[in-house]
Amino acid sequence: MTARAAALALLVAAPALADDAQDYAAACRAEVGDIPAFSCEDATIIPIIVDGREPDNYHKDMTCDLPSLLNNGPASDGQCVPWSRVLDLSDDTRQVSIMCRQKKIRDTGSMEFDEIDIIAHNPDTGATCWFQKTPAAGETIDGRELPSPTEAPEFYNDPHVVVEDGCGVCHDNDPFMYSPFMGQVWEHVPVNPFGPYYHVDAGLGFADWPTTQMQPRDSTCTGCHRIGVDQTCGQLTDWATAQVAPPGANARAMAYPLSHSMPPYHGLTLRAWEAINEQAVEIIGSCCTDPTQLMCNASPIRRDP
């Protein structure tokens, strides 16, 4: 394709992409509600802890006690980058969680971010919307005044890009997922672990993200949350039960009890943890390999109405 043809193709595609963003925003307004404008200045900092305390300085590819499980990517400074923030904009009818992500080490208090992620959820019906903002290569996002994604969707990534990024593949059992990293500020994250859950689609492909749950009988692991058939089944279970160390983990993170992050704050000895949970982990592994087994109780996560 010539440069002229490519430019013409972009001009033709631009209105369609803009229409898709507006259609998605309209569907989210209808099914979840309007999301207000916001500032990352109002968000809570998520600590980076090394050997039980916040370090005096940070460096590229450092390890830490509670690394971020969301992959920051090869161009980042690793999984232990400080000063990411989380903001809860929930009210009586909707749950809204915003992540202002740092992937590069910057000065304390920096309002320049590498990614903004927004999850908006209607806990009554299960309707869930996903918005994301990433900057052009070499640029950052000024987090001080960010527009409403339902009023100014053109500011955020095209919804096709969000679908391709696959946020809901990891969030396969719940819109708001616990990790040791996020657990430090969990009081600032909305939760609805057994509520209805589906992805607002607007014909864009969000509905292709997995929303099948497994509920093995007598499992200690499903007392607090569902098990999804994708990432909850895979590396999230491995990381939470010390079968695999997550990227960025230091020696303390790989030693008990931090190595066993599920259930959170369990207070058990290793021997007790294994006696209570080891069989449940084995069953989850079997069900993840073959969710059609009767004992797995695989079914679509409910949606209302």
N, C-alpha and C positions, 0 to 999 in steps of 0.2 A: 504494500500500500504506500502511495506517495505521501509526502508531508501534507500536501493540499487535501488529499482524500481523507487522511486521518483527522485533519482539522475540521473538515465538513462533517465527518462522522461524530465528532465530539459535539458539534453545534446541534446536530439532530438529536443526539442522545440526551443532552443536558435538560431540555424541558421534561422529558419522560422521567429522568431521575428525580428532578425536583417534584414532579407530580407524585412519584412513589413516596417521597419523604413526607409530603403534605397528607397523602392518604393514610400513611402509617400514623402520623401525629393525630389525625382526626379519629382514627380507630382507637387510639390510646385514650384520647379525651373521652370518647364515648364509653369505653369499657373500664377504664381505671380512674380517669379524672385529669384535670389540668395539673401540670407539674410547675411549680413556681420557679422564677429565676433564683439564683443562689450565688454564694461566694465561698470558696474554699477557705477563706480567712475564718469562717465560722465553724469549720470542721475540727474534729479532734485528731491530734497527732497519734499515729500508731508507733509505739516505741520499737527500737532495735536494741536487743539485749545481748550482751556478750558476757558469759560467765556470771550471770546473775545481776548485771548492772548495765546501765547505759555507758558506752565507752566514751573516752575523751576525744577520740577522732575516728574517722571512718576512711576506708580505702577500697579501691576497686576489687571485686571478687572476694571480699572478706567473708568469713563464715560467722554464724550467730546462733543463739539458743533457739530462736523461734523465726526461722526464715519465712518469707512470703512464699506460699505455695503456687501462686499465680505466676507463670513464667514471664519474667521481665525481658527475655530475648537476648540473643547473642551480642547485640549492640549496646546493652545496658551495662551498668556497673555491678551486676549480680543480683542475688536474691535478698541481700541484707542492706538495701539502700534506705537511708533514713528519710523522715519527714513526709511520708505519705499520710494522707488524712482521710477520715470517714465522717460523713454528715448524714444525720437522720432527719428527714423532712416529713415523717409520718404524721397522720392526723387520725381522726375518728373513722374515716372511710377508706383510707389507702395507706399503704406502706411504701416509703420511698427511701432508698439508700443510695448515697453518692460516694464514690471512691475517687479521690484526687491522687493519682499515682505518680510517684517519683521513680524513675528508672536510672537517673544519674545523680551522683552525690553533689548536693548544692549547699549553700550556706543555710544555717538555721533560720527559719522564718521565710524562706524563699517562696514566693507565690508563682513561680514558673514550674509548670508540671508537664509531664510527658504523655499523660492520658487521663481522660475523665470518663468514668463509667457510671451509668445510672440504671438502677433497677426500680421499676414502679409496679406495684402489685395490689390488686384488689383482693383482700383476704376473704370476702364474702363469696365471690364467684370463682376466684383463682386466676383471673385475667392478669397477665404479666407482660410488661413492655420493657424493651432494652434499648438504651441509647448510649452512644460512645462518641468521643471526640479524640482524635489523634492529630498531631500537627504534621506539616510537611517536613521532609527530611532536613535535619539541622535546625529546626525551629522548636519552640515550646508553646505552651498554652498559658496565657495569663489567667490565673485562677481567681482573680479578685471580683470580677463581675461577669457571671456566665448566664446566658439567656435561658429562658424556659425551653425545653426540648419539644413541648407540645405547641408553643407559640412561635418558635423560631427554629423549626427542624432543619432548615438549610444550613445552620451553623454546625450541626453535628454530622458525623459520618453518614453517607448514604446507607439506607437500611440493608441493601444488598451486601455491602461491605460488612455490616454487623452480623448478618446471617453467616457469611463466609468465615468470620472470626470465630463463631461457634461458642459464644458465652454459655448458652443453654446446654451444650454437650457436657460441660463440667457441672453446671447447676442442674443435674438431671433428676434430682429428687426433691428440690426445694429452691425457691428463688434466692434464699439467703442461707449460705453455707458456712458452717463453722470451720475454722482452722486455728491452730495454736497462735498464729500471728494475729488473726482477727479477734481471737478470744481475749486478748489484752484489753480490747475496747468493746467487748460484746454488749455492754449496756447501751451502746450507741448504734446498735444494729437491730432492726426489726426482725422478729421471728414468727414463723407460722408453719412448723414442721409437718403437721398432719392435715393442713387445710387443703382445699381444692387448688389446682395448679394447672394452668395451660398458657400457651404463648399466643398473644394477640398477633394475627398473621397478616391481614390485609392483602392476602394473595402474594406475599413476598418470600415465603419459604421458612418463616420462623416455626411453623407447625411441624416441620420435618425434624426439629430437635427432639431427642428422646424424652418421653414422659411415661415410661413404663416403670413400675415399682415392683420390688419383691418383698414379701413379708414372710420369711421362713418361720415356721412355728417354734415357739419357745426360744427365740433368739434374744440374747441380752443386747444385741446391737440394734434391734428395731424398737426398743423401748422408748428411745428419744427421737428417732428420725426414721425415714424410709431409706431403703437401699435402691438406688437407681441402677439401670442396667448398663450404663456406660462408664463414666469416670468414677462414680461412687464405687462401682464394682472393681474398677481397675486400680490405678495408682493411688487414689485417695485412701482406699482400704489398706493398700500396701504401706503407705506412709504412716497411717494412723496406728498400725499394729506392729511396727518395727520390722516388717519384712523387707523394706527398702528404705534407705535414708533419703530424705528429700534434698534436692540441690540447695546448697548454702548452709547445710547443717554442720555445726561444729561438734567436737567430742561430747560436749554436754547435751546437745540435742540428740545425739545417737545413744546416749546412756539412759537407763531407766531412772526416773519415770518419764522424762520428757520424750523418750522414744516411743512411748505408748500414749498417744494423745486422745484416744477414745476408750472409755467415756472421759469427758473433760473433768479435771480435778478429782480423779477417782480416789486418791488417798490410799491405794492398796499396795501391798508388797508385790513383787513380781510373781512370787509363787501364788498368791491369792488371785492376781489378775489372770494368770494362765488357767487356774482352776475354774474361774467364773466365765471367762470369755473365749478360751482357746477353741472349744468345740463350735461355738457360734461363728468364729472366723473361718473355720474349716468348711462349715456349711455355706457361708457366703461365697467362698471360693468355688465350691462345687456348683452353686446356683449361677454364679457369673459365667462359668464354663457352659452350663446348660440350664438356662432359666425355665425350660419347659418341664422340668421335673415337678411332680405334684407338690413336693414338700416346699418348693420355692414360692408358691402362691403368687405368681407373676400376673399383674393386671395393670390396665391403664390407670394412672392417677386420676381421681375423679375431678370433674369440673361442674360448676353450678351456674345457671340452672341446667 
